[in-house]
Amino acid sequence: MKAEESEAWQKCQDLARSPDILNEVYAVAQEMGVTGEERTVKILYLSLVSRFLNRPVSVVIKGPSAAGKSYVLDAIVKLFPAEAYYLFTAMSDRMLAFTEAEFKHRVILLAEASGLASDFQSYLIRTLLSEGRILYETVEKTKDGFKPRRIEKEGPTGFICTTTAINLHPENETRMLSLTVNDSKEQTRAILVDLADEHNQCNSVGQWHALQKWLGTQSLNVRIPYARELAERVSPVAVRLRRDFTTLLNLIKPIPSCIRQAGNEAEGEKL
């Protein structure tokens, strides 16, 4: 593990030491042809990194058809190795329970929320996000007759989807951050200009992948020294803030500088 950590660090140390890595993310997204959407780009990146935490941040990207929801998501996903996420466009009712894919410290990407065709699918997603795992019991026919089978799918797992709907299932909605893409005339004009300029695609994602491998070797015990002050500044206008505040903290923790600081403090304690 130490050798892998060292190799990854050699490739990603410039990024990990960046004083503002989120601006680096946005710059790369622009190279990939993303126009505007700075807030969405940065939150999507942090939500994918948060898969390392015990409570990953889940996101739904909302907007009309052709507004660029999937384009933005596809661009950010390219900065992550394949083991960071699990992508699908649709699934059967019990796929999450029966698939052989592992969901621990991964993000499930759903191309369109309408791919969740049943309440039971939504329930499995909700359980995976809230409980950090799926426990599913069924009965299977075997050569010895019907036998009970208990299936366990371990998290923690994040979830990101796009949708043209205004709202999702209310129980799922409160467990996710809602991001709305810009569908203004000004944004459309800017996109047309960028399309005419034919932006070059960014092919140098190896450094970004190495950063994720290095983050996977670091301590997840990240402390935010100003968390209490943040809490005191939030106006308690809604009950769901009890859940949303944890989401806010979990968007701060994935920033590499926070993880480095936590690691340095741990080393200091050892000394």
N, C-alpha and C positions, 0 to 999 in steps of 0.2 A: 504493500500500500504506500509506503514511504517513497518508493521509486516512482510510482504513478503520480503521487502528489507533486514530487519534485519536477517531473517531466511536464506536467500540466502547468505548474507555476512558471516555468521557464517560458512557456508559450503565451501565458496570459497576464504576466505581472504588470505590464504597462496598463492594461485595462483595469486590473484590480486596484492599481494605485491611482487611477484617474480621480481627480477631485470632484468630478461631476459625470459619473458614468452614464446617467440618464440622457445627458446631452449627446454623449457618444452614440447611444442607442438611436436617438432621433436622427442624428446625422447619417447613420447607416441606413435607416429606414428611408430617408430621403434619396439616398443613392439607389435604393431599390425601386424608386418611383412613387413612394408614398407622398402625397401632397397634404400639407396641413396635418390635422389630427394629432398634434403633439401630445396632448393629454392622454388620448387613447393609447398611443404608442407606448408611452412610459408606463402606464398602469398595466397594460398587457404584459410588458416585459417583467415587471415586478411580480405579477400574479403567477407567471410561469416559474420564476425563481423560487417563489414561496412554497413550491411543492416539497422543499426540504423540511419545512416546518411541520409541527404537529397539527396545524389548522391552516391548510393552504387557502389562498384567496381565490374565489370563483367569480367569474365575470360573464355577463351577457352583453353583447354588442348589438344595439338596436339601430334601425334605420330603414328607409324604403329600399326597394329593390334597385340594384345598380348604384347604390350610394358608396360602395367601396368597403363594406364591412369585412368581407372575406379577404380582400386584397391586403388590408392592413394586418389582419391576423396571419395570413400566409407569410408576409414579410417578416414578422417578429418570430414566427416559429422556425424560420431558417437559421436563427441565431442559436438554436438549441439542438443537441444531439437527439437521435431518434428515441433513445431510451427515456427521454424526459416527458414524452407525451404518447397518447394513444388516440389516433384519429379515425373517425368513422362518419359516414353520411346518414346512415339509418341503422336500426337494429331491431331484432325481435324482442318480444316482451321480456324474456328471461336471459338474454344474451349476457348481461353483466354478471349474472350468477354462474353461467355455464362456460363462458369463454376461458381458455387456458392462459389468456394474457394476465400479467401481473399489474396491479394498480398502485402498489405501494410507492409513495413519493413520485407519482406521475400525475399528469394533467390529462383528463379526458377532453378531447376536442370534438365538438359536434358541429358539422358544417352549417346546419340549420335546425333551429329548435323544433320545427315541425317534424323532424325525424324522430322525436319522442311521441310515438303514436298512441300511447295509452297511459292511463293513470298509474298502472303498475310499474312501467318504465320510470316515470317521474318519481315514484316511491323509492325505487332502488337507488336512483341518483341521489335523492334526498337523504336516504339512509347512509350512503357512502360518504356524503359530505358531512353530515351531522355526527354520526357515530364513528366514523373513521374505518368502517368495515361493513361487509354484508354477510349476514348469517342467514342461509336459505336452506330449508329442509324440504325434501320431496320424497317421493316413492318411485323406485325404478323396477322395471321388470327384469329379472335375471333368470338364469337356468334353474335356480332354486326357488323361483317364485318371486313375488314382490318383496323388495327390501327397502327399508328407509335409508336415505342418504343425506348427510349434512354437508353443505358446501360453505366454505368460509373464504371470503375475498378480503384481504387486508389492505387498508389504506395506510396513512392518510392520502387522500386523493383530492385534486382540484378539478374544476369543471369550467370550460369556456365554450360558449356557443354564440351563434349569431341568430338574429330573428328580425322579421319585418313586423312582428306583432308589437303592440304597445305594452302589453303585460304578459308574463308567463303565469304558470300555475302559482297562486299566491304563496304557497308553502315553499316553493323553490325560489320565488322572487326575493324573499327576505333573507335568503342565504347567499345571495349573489350581489355584486356591484353591477349597476346598470350604467353602461356607457352609450351615449348617442352620437353617431357620426354626424358631421356637418353636411347638411343637404341644401345649404343656401346657394343663391345664384353666384355669389362671389367665389365660393368654393368650387362650383362647377367650372367657372371661368379659369380659375387657377389650375385645375386638373387638365383642362383642354390645352392650356399653354404648356404644361409639363409633358403631356402626350406628344405635342408637336415637337418639343425639344428632344424627345427620345432619350430619356435618362438611361445611363448604363446600369446594368445589374451589378450588385456587389457580390463578388465571388470569394472574397477573403473572409470566410466565416470560421476558419479553423481556430483562430484566436478566441472567438466567442464560445465555441464548443469546449475548448480547453478551460475557459473560465468556469463553465458549468461543472466540468470534471473536478476542478480544484475546489469549488464550493462544496461539492459532495464529500470532500474529505475533511471539512472544517467543522468546528463545534457549532451545534444548533442552539446553544444556550446564549442567545444574544440579549443583552440588556439595553434598554433605551433609557438613558438617565433623565430625560425630560418628559417621560410618559405621564407622570403625575400632573405636571403643569399643563400638558395637553388636555388631560381629563378635566381639569378645573376650568379650562377655557371653552369646553364644549357646552353649548346650551342644551339642557335635557328636555327637548321639546317632544320627543317621541320615544316610545318603549323600544323600538327596534334599534335605537342607538346603543343599547346594551350589547347587541351583537355587532353592530357596525363599528364600534370603537375598537374591538378586538381586530376587526378587519383592517382598520387604519394602522394599528401597530404592526400587523403582519405584512403591510406594504412597506414599512420602514425597515424591518429587520433584514430583508434579503439584500439590501445594498451592501456590496462588498466591503466598504469602509467600516460599516457597523460590525461585520463579522470579523474583520481584521482586528478591530479594537477589542472585541470580546476575547479573541484568541490571545492578544497581547496581555490582557488582564489575567487570563488563566495562567499564562507562562510566568507572570509576575508572582502569582500566588504560589506556584511550585518553588520558585526561587526563595 
